[in-house]
Amino acid sequence: MILCVTLNAALDVTYVVDQVRWHSGNRVVSTAEHAGGKGTNVARVLHTLGEYVVLTGLAGGGTGDRIRRHLAAAGITEELVPIVGESRRTLAVVDEAAGDATGFWEPGPAVRADEWAAFVRRFHRLLADATVVVLSGSAPPGVPDDGYASLISLAGDAGVPAVLDVSGAALRIGVTAGPAVVKPNREELAAATGHGDPWIAADSLVSAGAAAVVVSAGAEGLLASTPQRRWVARPPEPLSGNPTGAGDACVAALARGLLAGNGWPERLADAVALSAAAVLRPVAGEVDRDAYRRFRDLVHVEEV
Amino acid sequence: MILCVTLNAALDVTYVVDQVRWHSGNRVVSTAEHAGGKGTNVARVLHTLGEYVVLTGLAGGGTGDRIRRHLAAAGITEELVPIVGESRRTLAVVDEAAGDATGFWEPGPAVRADEWAAFVRRFHRLLADATVVVLSGSAPPGVPDDGYASLISLAGDAGVPAVLDVSGAALRIGVTAGPAVVKPNREELAAATGHGDPWIAADSLVSAGAAAVVVSAGAEGLLASTPQRRWVARPPEPLSGNPTGAGDACVAALARGLLAGNGWPERLADAVALSAAAVLRPVAGEVDRDAYRRFRDLVHVEEV
Protein backbone atom coordinates (compact mmCIF):
# COMPACT_ATOMS: atom_id res chain seq x y z
CA MET A 1 0.00 0.00 0.00
CA ILE A 2 1.20 3.52 -0.81
CA LEU A 3 0.55 5.79 2.16
CA CYS A 4 -0.12 9.41 1.12
CA VAL A 5 -0.03 12.16 3.73
CA THR A 6 -1.85 15.49 3.40
CA LEU A 7 -1.49 17.31 6.72
CA ASN A 8 -3.50 20.30 5.53
CA ALA A 9 -6.40 18.59 3.73
CA ALA A 10 -8.57 21.04 1.80
CA LEU A 11 -11.89 21.27 0.08
CA ASP A 12 -11.25 22.56 -3.44
CA VAL A 13 -14.21 24.67 -4.54
CA THR A 14 -14.67 26.03 -8.06
CA TYR A 15 -16.99 28.92 -8.93
CA VAL A 16 -17.75 29.36 -12.62
CA VAL A 17 -18.74 32.94 -13.55
CA ASP A 18 -19.62 34.07 -17.10
CA GLN A 19 -17.50 37.18 -16.95
CA VAL A 20 -16.19 38.33 -13.59
CA ARG A 21 -16.88 41.95 -12.68
CA TRP A 22 -14.13 42.77 -10.17
CA HIS A 23 -15.02 45.25 -7.42
CA SER A 24 -18.71 44.44 -7.99
CA GLY A 25 -21.20 41.60 -7.48
CA ASN A 26 -21.25 38.37 -9.51
CA ARG A 27 -23.77 35.57 -9.84
CA VAL A 28 -22.04 32.19 -9.74
CA VAL A 29 -23.36 30.07 -12.63
CA SER A 30 -22.21 26.74 -11.21
CA THR A 31 -20.16 25.42 -8.33
CA ALA A 32 -18.10 22.23 -8.05
CA GLU A 33 -16.02 20.81 -5.24
CA HIS A 34 -13.68 17.92 -4.56
CA ALA A 35 -11.15 16.82 -1.98
CA GLY A 36 -7.93 18.82 -2.33
CA GLY A 37 -4.46 19.33 -0.93
CA LYS A 38 -1.30 18.11 -2.65
CA GLY A 39 -1.27 14.71 -0.88
CA THR A 40 -4.86 14.16 -1.96
CA ASN A 41 -3.96 14.90 -5.58
CA VAL A 42 -1.08 12.39 -5.42
CA ALA A 43 -3.47 9.77 -3.97
CA ARG A 44 -6.01 10.40 -6.73
CA VAL A 45 -3.39 9.99 -9.47
CA LEU A 46 -2.10 6.75 -7.93
CA HIS A 47 -5.66 5.46 -7.50
CA THR A 48 -6.38 6.24 -11.18
CA LEU A 49 -3.33 4.17 -12.14
CA GLY A 50 -4.64 1.20 -10.15
CA GLU A 51 -2.38 1.49 -7.10
CA TYR A 52 -3.76 0.71 -3.65
CA VAL A 53 -3.42 3.98 -1.71
CA VAL A 54 -4.43 5.08 1.77
CA LEU A 55 -4.68 8.81 2.48
CA THR A 56 -4.00 10.11 5.96
CA GLY A 57 -3.64 13.59 7.43
CA LEU A 58 -5.76 15.98 9.49
CA ALA A 59 -9.30 17.14 8.76
CA GLY A 60 -11.97 18.83 10.89
CA GLY A 61 -15.36 20.51 11.04
CA GLY A 62 -18.09 20.46 8.43
CA THR A 63 -15.49 21.07 5.71
CA GLY A 64 -13.55 18.02 6.93
CA ASP A 65 -16.75 15.96 6.68
CA ARG A 66 -17.21 17.07 3.08
CA ILE A 67 -13.60 16.18 2.24
CA ARG A 68 -14.21 12.66 3.63
CA ARG A 69 -17.42 12.32 1.62
CA HIS A 70 -15.67 13.33 -1.63
CA LEU A 71 -12.83 10.87 -0.99
CA ALA A 72 -15.33 8.06 -0.39
CA ALA A 73 -17.13 8.97 -3.62
CA ALA A 74 -13.77 8.83 -5.47
CA GLY A 75 -13.09 5.37 -4.01
CA ILE A 76 -10.05 6.49 -2.02
CA THR A 77 -9.49 4.87 1.38
CA GLU A 78 -8.95 7.61 3.96
CA GLU A 79 -7.56 7.50 7.47
CA LEU A 80 -7.81 11.23 8.17
CA VAL A 81 -7.45 12.03 11.86
CA PRO A 82 -10.19 14.37 13.17
CA ILE A 83 -9.27 17.79 14.55
CA VAL A 84 -11.39 20.42 16.30
CA GLY A 85 -10.41 23.17 13.83
CA GLU A 86 -12.30 23.65 10.58
CA SER A 87 -10.44 22.41 7.49
CA ARG A 88 -9.62 25.05 4.90
CA ARG A 89 -11.21 25.66 1.52
CA THR A 90 -9.32 26.61 -1.59
CA LEU A 91 -11.47 28.55 -4.02
CA ALA A 92 -10.88 28.92 -7.76
CA VAL A 93 -13.04 31.54 -9.49
CA VAL A 94 -13.13 30.60 -13.17
CA ASP A 95 -13.77 33.53 -15.49
CA GLU A 96 -15.31 31.99 -18.62
CA ALA A 97 -14.87 35.12 -20.74
CA ALA A 98 -11.22 35.65 -19.74
CA GLY A 99 -10.48 31.92 -19.94
CA ASP A 100 -8.56 31.87 -16.67
CA ALA A 101 -9.00 31.61 -12.92
CA THR A 102 -8.27 33.48 -9.70
CA GLY A 103 -7.43 31.43 -6.61
CA PHE A 104 -8.14 32.18 -2.95
CA TRP A 105 -6.53 29.94 -0.32
CA GLU A 106 -7.95 30.03 3.19
CA PRO A 107 -5.44 29.72 6.03
CA GLY A 108 -5.28 26.22 7.56
CA PRO A 109 -6.83 25.38 10.95
CA ALA A 110 -4.66 25.36 14.07
CA VAL A 111 -3.67 21.85 15.17
CA ARG A 112 -3.47 21.06 18.91
CA ALA A 113 -0.57 19.11 20.42
CA ASP A 114 -2.82 16.16 21.32
CA GLU A 115 -4.21 16.09 17.76
CA TRP A 116 -0.69 15.98 16.31
CA ALA A 117 0.20 13.17 18.75
CA ALA A 118 -2.92 11.24 17.65
CA PHE A 119 -1.89 11.68 14.02
CA VAL A 120 1.64 10.39 14.68
CA ARG A 121 0.15 7.28 16.34
CA ARG A 122 -2.16 6.70 13.37
CA PHE A 123 0.72 7.19 10.91
CA HIS A 124 2.85 4.73 12.87
CA ARG A 125 0.08 2.12 12.77
CA LEU A 126 -0.46 2.60 9.01
CA LEU A 127 3.27 2.14 8.32
CA ALA A 128 2.85 -1.58 9.09
CA ASP A 129 1.10 -2.06 5.72
CA ALA A 130 2.94 0.61 3.73
CA THR A 131 5.53 0.01 1.02
CA VAL A 132 6.20 3.70 0.32
CA VAL A 133 5.06 6.91 2.04
CA VAL A 134 4.47 10.19 0.20
CA LEU A 135 4.48 13.40 2.25
CA SER A 136 3.18 16.47 0.40
CA GLY A 137 2.25 20.06 0.99
CA SER A 138 2.31 22.68 3.71
CA ALA A 139 1.60 21.78 7.33
CA PRO A 140 -1.09 23.71 9.22
CA PRO A 141 -0.11 25.86 12.24
CA GLY A 142 0.57 23.76 15.35
CA VAL A 143 2.49 21.01 13.54
CA PRO A 144 6.09 21.16 14.84
CA ASP A 145 8.81 22.41 12.44
CA ASP A 146 10.41 18.97 12.48
CA GLY A 147 7.04 17.23 12.01
CA TYR A 148 7.83 15.89 8.54
CA ALA A 149 11.33 14.87 9.66
CA SER A 150 9.78 12.84 12.53
CA LEU A 151 7.44 11.07 10.12
CA ILE A 152 10.33 10.23 7.74
CA SER A 153 12.35 8.84 10.69
CA LEU A 154 9.41 6.69 11.81
CA ALA A 155 9.05 5.39 8.25
CA GLY A 156 12.79 4.71 8.06
CA ASP A 157 12.65 2.72 11.31
CA ALA A 158 9.87 0.63 9.74
CA GLY A 159 11.93 0.11 6.56
CA VAL A 160 9.55 2.25 4.45
CA PRO A 161 11.12 4.76 2.02
CA ALA A 162 9.68 8.30 1.91
CA VAL A 163 9.04 10.78 -0.92
CA LEU A 164 8.89 14.38 0.34
CA ASP A 165 7.32 17.30 -1.56
CA VAL A 166 7.39 20.32 0.72
CA SER A 167 9.07 23.72 0.83
CA GLY A 168 10.87 26.05 3.24
CA ALA A 169 11.87 24.86 6.70
CA ALA A 170 9.93 21.59 6.30
CA LEU A 171 12.19 20.75 3.32
CA ARG A 172 15.44 21.90 5.01
CA ILE A 173 14.71 19.92 8.20
CA GLY A 174 13.01 17.04 6.34
CA VAL A 175 16.11 16.08 4.31
CA THR A 176 18.09 15.48 7.52
CA ALA A 177 15.83 12.47 8.26
CA GLY A 178 17.02 10.72 5.07
CA PRO A 179 14.08 10.67 2.63
CA ALA A 180 14.51 8.47 -0.48
CA VAL A 181 13.45 11.34 -2.78
CA VAL A 182 12.68 15.04 -2.33
CA LYS A 183 10.88 16.90 -5.13
CA PRO A 184 11.07 20.69 -4.88
CA ASN A 185 10.41 22.93 -7.86
CA ARG A 186 13.17 25.37 -8.87
CA GLU A 187 11.79 28.28 -6.84
CA GLU A 188 11.33 26.12 -3.73
CA LEU A 189 14.82 24.68 -4.17
CA ALA A 190 16.43 28.12 -4.42
CA ALA A 191 14.41 29.48 -1.47
CA ALA A 192 15.21 26.52 0.80
CA THR A 193 18.95 26.37 0.01
CA GLY A 194 19.89 29.93 -0.91
CA HIS A 195 21.60 28.66 -4.09
CA GLY A 196 20.46 29.96 -7.49
CA ASP A 197 22.21 27.15 -9.39
CA PRO A 198 19.90 24.14 -9.20
CA TRP A 199 22.75 21.56 -9.30
CA ILE A 200 24.61 23.17 -6.42
CA ALA A 201 21.32 23.54 -4.54
CA ALA A 202 20.32 19.90 -5.17
CA ASP A 203 23.74 18.66 -4.08
CA SER A 204 23.41 20.59 -0.83
CA LEU A 205 20.17 18.69 -0.08
CA VAL A 206 21.89 15.39 -0.95
CA SER A 207 24.74 16.32 1.41
CA ALA A 208 22.17 17.09 4.12
CA GLY A 209 20.66 13.62 3.88
CA ALA A 210 18.35 13.18 0.86
CA ALA A 211 19.12 10.02 -1.12
CA ALA A 212 17.95 11.77 -4.31
CA VAL A 213 16.74 15.23 -5.31
CA VAL A 214 14.37 15.62 -8.27
CA VAL A 215 13.77 19.21 -9.30
CA SER A 216 10.72 20.08 -11.37
CA ALA A 217 11.58 22.87 -13.79
CA GLY A 218 8.25 23.45 -15.53
CA ALA A 219 8.42 23.22 -19.32
CA GLU A 220 12.10 22.21 -19.12
CA GLY A 221 11.25 18.93 -17.41
CA LEU A 222 13.14 17.41 -14.47
CA LEU A 223 16.68 17.58 -13.09
CA ALA A 224 17.75 14.73 -10.82
CA SER A 225 20.73 14.44 -8.51
CA THR A 226 21.94 11.49 -6.45
CA PRO A 227 25.28 11.16 -4.60
CA GLN A 228 26.77 9.49 -7.70
CA ARG A 229 25.02 10.80 -10.80
CA ARG A 230 22.93 13.54 -12.44
CA TRP A 231 20.24 13.39 -15.12
CA VAL A 232 18.07 15.77 -17.11
CA ALA A 233 14.70 14.53 -18.41
CA ARG A 234 12.96 16.65 -21.05
CA PRO A 235 9.28 16.47 -22.03
CA PRO A 236 8.30 15.34 -25.54
CA GLU A 237 6.74 18.72 -26.36
CA PRO A 238 6.42 22.12 -24.69
CA LEU A 239 3.83 21.90 -21.90
CA SER A 240 1.42 24.47 -20.63
CA GLY A 241 -1.60 24.06 -18.40
CA ASN A 242 -2.16 23.21 -14.75
CA PRO A 243 1.20 23.26 -12.90
CA THR A 244 -0.21 22.08 -9.51
CA GLY A 245 -1.52 18.92 -11.06
CA ALA A 246 1.78 18.35 -12.88
CA GLY A 247 3.87 18.52 -9.69
CA ASP A 248 1.60 16.10 -7.85
CA ALA A 249 1.57 13.65 -10.77
CA CYS A 250 5.38 13.80 -10.87
CA VAL A 251 5.49 12.83 -7.17
CA ALA A 252 3.02 9.99 -7.80
CA ALA A 253 5.26 8.63 -10.57
CA LEU A 254 8.39 8.90 -8.40
CA ALA A 255 6.66 6.90 -5.63
CA ARG A 256 5.65 4.19 -8.10
CA GLY A 257 9.15 4.05 -9.60
CA LEU A 258 10.66 3.68 -6.13
CA LEU A 259 8.20 0.86 -5.36
CA ALA A 260 8.99 -0.92 -8.64
CA GLY A 261 12.74 -0.56 -8.08
CA ASN A 262 13.17 0.99 -11.52
CA GLY A 263 16.42 2.65 -12.52
CA TRP A 264 16.59 6.45 -12.46
CA PRO A 265 16.28 7.02 -16.25
CA GLU A 266 13.10 4.97 -16.32
CA ARG A 267 11.69 6.68 -13.21
CA LEU A 268 12.36 10.12 -14.62
CA ALA A 269 10.87 9.30 -18.03
CA ASP A 270 7.77 8.05 -16.28
CA ALA A 271 7.55 11.13 -14.04
CA VAL A 272 7.86 13.54 -17.00
CA ALA A 273 5.24 11.62 -19.00
CA LEU A 274 2.77 11.52 -16.11
CA SER A 275 3.31 15.23 -15.37
CA ALA A 276 2.66 16.02 -19.02
CA ALA A 277 -0.51 13.93 -18.88
CA ALA A 278 -1.64 15.90 -15.79
CA VAL A 279 -0.91 19.34 -17.27
CA LEU A 280 -3.54 18.59 -19.91
CA ARG A 281 -6.30 18.21 -17.27
CA PRO A 282 -7.87 21.25 -15.62
CA VAL A 283 -8.33 19.52 -12.23
CA ALA A 284 -5.30 18.64 -10.09
CA GLY A 285 -5.26 14.92 -9.32
CA GLU A 286 -6.48 13.88 -12.76
CA VAL A 287 -4.32 12.55 -15.60
CA ASP A 288 -4.96 11.96 -19.29
CA ARG A 289 -4.14 8.22 -19.43
CA ASP A 290 -3.86 8.06 -23.23
CA ALA A 291 -1.43 10.98 -23.25
CA TYR A 292 0.57 9.28 -20.47
CA ARG A 293 1.03 6.12 -22.56
CA ARG A 294 1.84 8.16 -25.69
CA PHE A 295 4.38 10.40 -23.91
CA ARG A 296 6.22 7.62 -22.03
CA ASP A 297 8.42 6.58 -24.94
CA LEU A 298 9.01 10.14 -26.09
CA VAL A 299 10.75 11.58 -23.02
CA HIS A 300 14.44 12.30 -23.52
CA VAL A 301 16.58 11.39 -20.49
CA GLU A 302 20.26 12.27 -20.51
CA GLU A 303 22.98 11.74 -17.92
CA VAL A 304 24.92 14.97 -17.39
CA MET B 1 -43.39 38.83 17.76
CA ILE B 2 -42.13 40.03 14.36
CA LEU B 3 -41.86 37.07 11.99
CA CYS B 4 -39.06 37.49 9.43
CA VAL B 5 -38.92 35.20 6.40
CA THR B 6 -35.75 34.45 4.43
CA LEU B 7 -36.61 31.72 1.94
CA ASN B 8 -33.07 31.60 0.56
CA ALA B 9 -31.00 31.71 3.76
CA ALA B 10 -27.29 32.17 3.09
CA LEU B 11 -23.96 31.94 4.81
CA ASP B 12 -22.18 35.25 4.23
CA VAL B 13 -18.43 34.59 4.04
CA THR B 14 -15.79 37.34 3.91
CA TYR B 15 -12.23 36.77 2.69
CA VAL B 16 -9.77 39.53 3.52
CA VAL B 17 -6.79 39.70 1.12
CA ASP B 18 -3.96 42.25 1.39
CA GLN B 19 -3.98 43.08 -2.30
CA VAL B 20 -5.90 40.83 -4.65
CA ARG B 21 -3.96 39.55 -7.67
CA TRP B 22 -6.68 38.74 -10.20
CA HIS B 23 -6.01 35.85 -12.57
CA SER B 24 -3.49 34.48 -10.06
CA GLY B 25 -3.37 32.88 -6.60
CA ASN B 26 -4.05 34.72 -3.33
CA ARG B 27 -3.49 33.82 0.30
CA VAL B 28 -6.52 34.75 2.38
CA VAL B 29 -5.33 36.66 5.49
CA SER B 30 -8.51 36.13 7.48
CA THR B 31 -11.99 34.77 7.01
CA ALA B 32 -15.24 35.70 8.73
CA GLU B 33 -18.76 34.41 8.33
CA HIS B 34 -22.26 35.14 9.59
CA ALA B 35 -25.83 34.25 8.79
CA GLY B 36 -27.01 36.13 5.68
CA GLY B 37 -29.92 36.69 3.34
CA LYS B 38 -32.07 39.84 3.35
CA GLY B 39 -34.62 38.45 5.85
CA THR B 40 -31.78 37.55 8.21
CA ASN B 41 -30.40 41.09 8.01
CA VAL B 42 -33.86 42.51 8.83
CA ALA B 43 -34.11 40.15 11.82
CA ARG B 44 -30.67 41.19 13.09
CA VAL B 45 -31.54 44.90 12.89
CA LEU B 46 -34.84 44.34 14.74
CA HIS B 47 -33.08 42.21 17.36
CA THR B 48 -30.47 44.97 17.87
CA LEU B 49 -33.32 47.42 18.50
CA GLY B 50 -34.77 45.15 21.18
CA GLU B 51 -37.66 43.65 19.20
CA TYR B 52 -38.60 40.00 19.67
CA VAL B 53 -38.10 38.42 16.27
CA VAL B 54 -38.39 34.88 14.96
CA LEU B 55 -36.66 34.01 11.69
CA THR B 56 -38.07 31.34 9.44
CA GLY B 57 -37.25 30.13 5.94
CA LEU B 58 -35.42 27.20 4.35
CA ALA B 59 -31.91 25.97 5.13
CA GLY B 60 -30.07 22.72 4.38
CA GLY B 61 -26.82 20.79 4.47
CA GLY B 62 -23.66 21.64 6.35
CA THR B 63 -24.01 25.27 5.28
CA GLY B 64 -27.53 25.32 6.73
CA ASP B 65 -26.13 23.99 10.02
CA ARG B 66 -23.58 26.79 10.12
CA ILE B 67 -26.29 29.38 9.44
CA ARG B 68 -28.27 28.02 12.42
CA ARG B 69 -25.18 28.11 14.64
CA HIS B 70 -24.45 31.75 13.75
CA LEU B 71 -28.07 32.75 14.42
CA ALA B 72 -27.94 31.05 17.82
CA ALA B 73 -24.69 32.87 18.62
CA ALA B 74 -26.36 36.18 17.66
CA GLY B 75 -29.29 35.40 19.98
CA ILE B 76 -31.85 35.21 17.17
CA THR B 77 -34.63 32.63 17.50
CA GLU B 78 -34.81 30.61 14.30
CA GLU B 79 -37.48 28.30 12.95
CA LEU B 80 -35.73 27.45 9.68
CA VAL B 81 -37.27 24.43 7.96
CA PRO B 82 -34.67 21.83 6.88
CA ILE B 83 -34.24 21.00 3.20
CA VAL B 84 -32.17 18.31 1.47
CA GLY B 85 -30.35 20.83 -0.75
CA GLU B 86 -27.25 22.65 0.47
CA SER B 87 -27.82 26.29 1.42
CA ARG B 88 -25.89 28.83 -0.61
CA ARG B 89 -22.88 30.90 0.38
CA THR B 90 -22.34 34.50 -0.56
CA LEU B 91 -18.68 35.41 -0.68
CA ALA B 92 -17.21 38.90 -0.37
CA VAL B 93 -13.51 39.18 -1.23
CA VAL B 94 -12.25 42.33 0.48
CA ASP B 95 -9.21 43.88 -1.21
CA GLU B 96 -7.48 45.83 1.56
CA ALA B 97 -5.22 47.75 -0.84
CA ALA B 98 -8.04 48.74 -3.20
CA GLY B 99 -10.40 49.44 -0.28
CA ASP B 100 -13.32 47.63 -1.89
CA ALA B 101 -14.85 44.19 -2.32
CA THR B 102 -15.90 41.73 -5.02
CA GLY B 103 -18.98 39.59 -4.37
CA PHE B 104 -19.75 36.05 -5.55
CA TRP B 105 -23.26 34.70 -4.98
CA GLU B 106 -23.78 30.96 -5.24
CA PRO B 107 -27.07 29.82 -6.78
CA GLY B 108 -29.67 28.72 -4.22
CA PRO B 109 -30.52 25.05 -3.57
CA ALA B 110 -33.55 23.50 -5.29
CA VAL B 111 -36.56 23.18 -2.97
CA ARG B 112 -38.80 20.11 -3.26
CA ALA B 113 -42.59 20.36 -3.25
CA ASP B 114 -42.86 18.54 0.10
CA GLU B 115 -40.26 20.89 1.62
CA TRP B 116 -42.22 23.94 0.47
CA ALA B 117 -45.40 22.39 1.92
CA ALA B 118 -43.60 21.80 5.25
CA PHE B 119 -42.48 25.44 5.24
CA VAL B 120 -46.01 26.72 4.61
CA ARG B 121 -47.27 24.63 7.57
CA ARG B 122 -44.51 26.02 9.80
CA PHE B 123 -45.25 29.60 8.66
CA HIS B 124 -48.95 29.07 9.38
CA ARG B 125 -48.21 27.82 12.91
CA LEU B 126 -45.84 30.77 13.61
CA LEU B 127 -48.49 33.29 12.47
CA ALA B 128 -50.43 32.53 15.69
CA ASP B 129 -47.85 34.55 17.69
CA ALA B 130 -46.93 37.11 15.02
CA THR B 131 -47.91 40.80 15.01
CA VAL B 132 -46.20 41.61 11.68
CA VAL B 133 -44.54 39.44 9.03
CA VAL B 134 -41.60 40.61 6.92
CA LEU B 135 -40.92 38.75 3.65
CA SER B 136 -37.57 39.55 2.03
CA GLY B 137 -35.35 38.46 -0.80
CA SER B 138 -35.31 36.06 -3.70
CA ALA B 139 -36.87 32.61 -3.46
CA PRO B 140 -34.79 29.55 -4.34
CA PRO B 141 -35.78 27.39 -7.35
CA GLY B 142 -38.78 25.15 -6.58
CA VAL B 143 -40.74 27.77 -4.65
CA PRO B 144 -43.89 28.49 -6.70
CA ASP B 145 -44.16 31.88 -8.44
CA ASP B 146 -47.08 32.81 -6.21
CA GLY B 147 -45.29 31.54 -3.08
CA TYR B 148 -44.97 34.98 -1.46
CA ALA B 149 -48.55 35.83 -2.43
CA SER B 150 -49.76 32.64 -0.67
CA LEU B 151 -47.86 33.58 2.49
CA ILE B 152 -49.31 37.12 2.46
CA SER B 153 -52.82 35.66 2.05
CA LEU B 154 -52.29 33.28 4.97
CA ALA B 155 -51.03 36.20 7.08
CA GLY B 156 -54.06 38.29 6.03
CA ASP B 157 -56.42 35.49 7.05
CA ALA B 158 -54.73 35.49 10.47
CA GLY B 159 -55.06 39.30 10.72
CA VAL B 160 -51.29 39.83 10.48
CA PRO B 161 -50.05 42.63 8.16
CA ALA B 162 -47.16 41.85 5.80
CA VAL B 163 -44.15 43.90 4.61
CA LEU B 164 -42.80 42.61 1.28
CA ASP B 165 -39.30 43.33 -0.08
CA VAL B 166 -38.86 41.31 -3.26
CA SER B 167 -38.41 41.96 -6.97
CA GLY B 168 -39.64 40.73 -10.35
CA ALA B 169 -42.55 38.31 -10.60
CA ALA B 170 -42.60 37.78 -6.81
CA LEU B 171 -43.33 41.51 -6.41
CA ARG B 172 -45.90 41.68 -9.25
CA ILE B 173 -47.81 38.64 -7.96
CA GLY B 174 -47.18 39.46 -4.29
CA VAL B 175 -49.01 42.83 -4.38
CA THR B 176 -52.24 41.11 -5.49
CA ALA B 177 -52.43 39.41 -2.06
CA GLY B 178 -52.75 42.81 -0.33
CA PRO B 179 -49.51 43.42 1.61
CA ALA B 180 -49.51 46.37 4.04
CA VAL B 181 -46.23 47.71 2.57
CA VAL B 182 -44.01 46.81 -0.37
CA LYS B 183 -40.47 48.25 -0.50
CA PRO B 184 -38.81 47.99 -3.93
CA ASN B 185 -35.85 50.15 -4.85
CA ARG B 186 -36.17 52.35 -7.96
CA GLU B 187 -34.64 49.79 -10.32
CA GLU B 188 -36.79 46.95 -8.98
CA LEU B 189 -39.88 49.16 -9.20
CA ALA B 190 -39.21 50.09 -12.83
CA ALA B 191 -38.38 46.50 -13.81
CA ALA B 192 -41.50 45.05 -12.15
CA THR B 193 -43.96 47.63 -13.50
CA GLY B 194 -42.42 48.78 -16.77
CA HIS B 195 -42.88 52.44 -15.71
CA GLY B 196 -39.84 54.72 -15.54
CA ASP B 197 -41.67 57.35 -13.45
CA PRO B 198 -41.58 56.10 -9.84
CA TRP B 199 -44.92 57.72 -8.87
CA ILE B 200 -46.79 56.15 -11.80
CA ALA B 201 -45.05 52.85 -11.07
CA ALA B 202 -45.85 53.00 -7.34
CA ASP B 203 -49.48 53.86 -8.05
CA SER B 204 -49.75 50.83 -10.32
CA LEU B 205 -48.68 48.59 -7.41
CA VAL B 206 -51.22 50.33 -5.14
CA SER B 207 -53.91 49.72 -7.77
CA ALA B 208 -52.86 46.05 -7.93
CA GLY B 209 -53.41 45.60 -4.19
CA ALA B 210 -50.55 47.02 -2.06
CA ALA B 211 -51.82 49.24 0.78
CA ALA B 212 -48.62 51.30 0.54
CA VAL B 213 -45.53 51.43 -1.66
CA VAL B 214 -42.26 52.76 -0.23
CA VAL B 215 -39.53 53.23 -2.83
CA SER B 216 -35.90 53.42 -1.71
CA ALA B 217 -34.02 55.83 -3.94
CA GLY B 218 -30.50 55.61 -2.54
CA ALA B 219 -29.02 58.94 -1.52
CA GLU B 220 -32.31 60.70 -2.36
CA GLY B 221 -34.13 58.90 0.45
CA LEU B 222 -37.62 57.41 0.22
CA LEU B 223 -40.77 58.02 -1.86
CA ALA B 224 -44.02 56.69 -0.40
CA SER B 225 -47.39 56.26 -2.02
CA THR B 226 -50.72 55.20 -0.51
CA PRO B 227 -54.17 55.31 -2.17
CA GLN B 228 -54.71 58.80 -0.66
CA ARG B 229 -51.34 60.53 -0.28
CA ARG B 230 -47.69 60.80 -1.33
CA TRP B 231 -44.55 61.71 0.65
CA VAL B 232 -40.87 62.25 0.05
CA ALA B 233 -38.40 61.67 2.92
CA ARG B 234 -34.87 62.99 2.51
CA PRO B 235 -31.82 61.94 4.53
CA PRO B 236 -30.07 64.50 6.76
CA GLU B 237 -26.84 64.28 4.75
CA PRO B 238 -25.64 62.56 1.57
CA LEU B 239 -25.13 58.88 2.28
CA SER B 240 -22.66 56.45 0.84
CA GLY B 241 -21.67 52.99 2.03
CA ASN B 242 -23.35 49.60 2.18
CA PRO B 243 -26.64 49.72 0.18
CA THR B 244 -27.74 46.14 1.05
CA GLY B 245 -27.67 46.92 4.74
CA ALA B 246 -29.54 50.19 4.14
CA GLY B 247 -32.46 48.52 2.32
CA ASP B 248 -32.85 45.85 4.99
CA ALA B 249 -32.73 48.43 7.80
CA CYS B 250 -35.40 50.45 5.97
CA VAL B 251 -37.65 47.38 5.90
CA ALA B 252 -37.00 46.74 9.61
CA ALA B 253 -38.07 50.32 10.42
CA LEU B 254 -41.22 50.05 8.27
CA ALA B 255 -42.21 46.85 10.12
CA ARG B 256 -41.72 48.54 13.49
CA GLY B 257 -43.68 51.62 12.40
CA LEU B 258 -46.53 49.42 11.23
CA LEU B 259 -46.52 47.61 14.57
CA ALA B 260 -46.50 50.88 16.53
CA GLY B 261 -49.31 52.30 14.40
CA ASN B 262 -47.30 55.44 13.68
CA GLY B 263 -48.37 57.91 11.01
CA TRP B 264 -46.60 57.81 7.66
CA PRO B 265 -44.38 60.89 8.18
CA GLU B 266 -43.02 59.39 11.39
CA ARG B 267 -42.56 55.94 9.84
CA LEU B 268 -40.67 57.38 6.89
CA ALA B 269 -38.43 59.57 9.06
CA ASP B 270 -37.59 56.52 11.14
CA ALA B 271 -36.90 54.39 8.05
CA VAL B 272 -34.56 56.99 6.52
CA ALA B 273 -32.70 57.44 9.82
CA LEU B 274 -32.26 53.70 10.34
CA SER B 275 -31.11 53.23 6.73
CA ALA B 276 -28.58 55.99 7.20
CA ALA B 277 -27.37 54.31 10.39
CA ALA B 278 -26.95 51.03 8.48
CA VAL B 279 -25.08 52.55 5.53
CA LEU B 280 -22.33 53.49 7.98
CA ARG B 281 -21.70 49.84 8.93
CA PRO B 282 -19.77 47.50 6.62
CA VAL B 283 -21.84 44.41 7.54
CA ALA B 284 -25.50 44.16 6.43
CA GLY B 285 -27.76 43.64 9.45
CA GLU B 286 -25.82 46.01 11.70
CA VAL B 287 -26.78 49.61 12.54
CA ASP B 288 -24.92 52.46 14.18
CA ARG B 289 -27.35 53.14 17.07
CA ASP B 290 -25.90 56.54 17.97
CA ALA B 291 -26.19 57.70 14.37
CA TYR B 292 -29.78 56.40 14.28
CA ARG B 293 -30.75 58.54 17.29
CA ARG B 294 -28.90 61.56 15.91
CA PHE B 295 -30.45 61.27 12.42
CA ARG B 296 -34.04 60.67 13.55
CA ASP B 297 -34.88 64.35 14.15
CA LEU B 298 -33.00 65.54 11.07
CA VAL B 299 -34.91 63.73 8.32
CA HIS B 300 -37.03 66.01 6.15
CA VAL B 301 -40.44 64.54 5.27
CA GLU B 302 -42.68 66.40 2.85
CA GLU B 303 -46.12 65.58 1.48
CA VAL B 304 -46.17 66.00 -2.29
Interface residues (C-beta under 8 A of the other chain):
Chain A: Y15 V17 V20 R21 W22 H23 S24 G25 N26 R27 V28 V29 S30 T31 G62 T63 D65 R66 L91 V93 D95 A98 D100 A101 T102 G103 F104 W105 E106 P107
Chain B: Y15 V17 V20 R21 W22 H23 S24 G25 N26 R27 V28 V29 S30 T31 G62 T63 D65 R66 L91 V93 D95 A98 D100 A101 T102 G103 F104 W105 E106 P107
